[in-house]
């Protein structure tokens, strides 16, 4: 599988924006077969300038937003994290 597993335990890390119940449910289903315990760690940032900079550097031009105008990518991602 795609996850580390063995007699010592099981570990799965998802570094993503998993803000919806549906997305978190999907993650739980993915790791259920290996018996991993689930913990969601949420980071809250209220610095609008930092949020904007992070979106620009981590989202614009990546696969999810390939060919999408930078302003549109920022708008779309802001809606996802709202």
C-alpha positions as CSV (number, residue, x, y, z in Angstrom):
1,X,0.0,0.0,0.0
2,X,0.7,3.6,0.0
3,X,1.0,3.9,3.8
4,X,3.6,2.7,6.3
5,X,2.3,-0.2,8.2
6,X,3.6,-3.1,10.3
7,X,3.7,-4.7,13.7
8,X,4.9,-1.4,15.2
9,X,1.7,0.4,14.2
10,X,0.4,2.3,11.3
11,X,0.9,5.9,10.1
12,X,-0.7,7.9,7.3
13,X,0.0,11.6,6.7
14,X,-2.1,13.7,4.4
15,X,-0.8,17.3,4.0
16,X,-3.8,18.9,2.4
17,X,-6.8,21.1,2.9
18,X,-9.3,18.6,4.2
19,X,-11.9,21.1,5.3
20,X,-15.1,19.2,4.4
21,X,-16.8,16.4,6.2
22,X,-16.8,14.5,3.0
23,X,-13.1,14.8,2.4
24,X,-12.3,13.8,6.0
25,X,-14.6,10.8,5.6
26,X,-12.8,9.8,2.5
27,X,-9.5,9.9,4.3
28,X,-10.8,7.8,7.1
29,X,-12.0,5.2,4.6
30,X,-8.6,5.1,2.9
31,X,-6.7,4.3,6.1
32,X,-9.3,2.1,7.7
33,X,-7.9,-1.2,6.2
34,X,-4.6,-0.7,8.0
35,X,-6.1,0.1,11.3
36,X,-4.7,3.6,11.6
37,X,-6.1,5.9,14.2
38,X,-7.2,9.3,12.8
39,X,-6.2,12.7,14.1
40,X,-7.0,15.9,12.1
41,X,-4.7,18.8,12.9
42,X,-6.2,22.2,12.0
43,X,-4.2,25.4,11.6
44,X,-6.0,28.7,11.8
45,X,-4.5,31.8,10.3
46,X,-6.2,35.2,10.3
47,X,-3.4,37.2,8.6
48,X,-4.9,37.9,5.2
49,X,-1.6,39.0,3.7
50,X,0.1,35.7,4.7
51,X,-2.9,33.7,3.5
52,X,-2.8,35.4,0.1
53,X,1.0,34.9,-0.2
54,X,0.7,31.2,0.8
55,X,-2.0,30.6,-1.8
56,X,0.0,32.3,-4.5
57,X,3.1,30.3,-3.8
58,X,1.5,26.9,-3.1
59,X,-1.5,26.8,-5.5
60,X,-1.0,29.0,-8.5
61,X,0.6,26.9,-11.3
62,X,0.2,23.5,-9.6
63,X,-1.7,20.6,-11.1
64,X,-5.0,21.4,-9.5
65,X,-4.8,24.9,-11.0
66,X,-2.8,24.3,-14.2
67,X,-3.8,26.8,-16.9
68,X,-6.0,28.8,-14.4
69,X,-5.5,32.5,-14.0
70,X,-3.8,33.4,-10.8
71,X,-6.6,35.6,-9.6
72,X,-9.1,32.8,-10.3
73,X,-7.0,30.2,-8.5
74,X,-6.7,32.4,-5.4
75,X,-10.5,33.1,-5.5
76,X,-11.3,29.4,-5.8
77,X,-8.9,28.3,-3.1
78,X,-10.2,31.0,-0.7
79,X,-13.7,29.6,-1.2
80,X,-12.4,26.1,-0.3
81,X,-10.9,27.3,2.9
82,X,-13.7,29.5,4.0
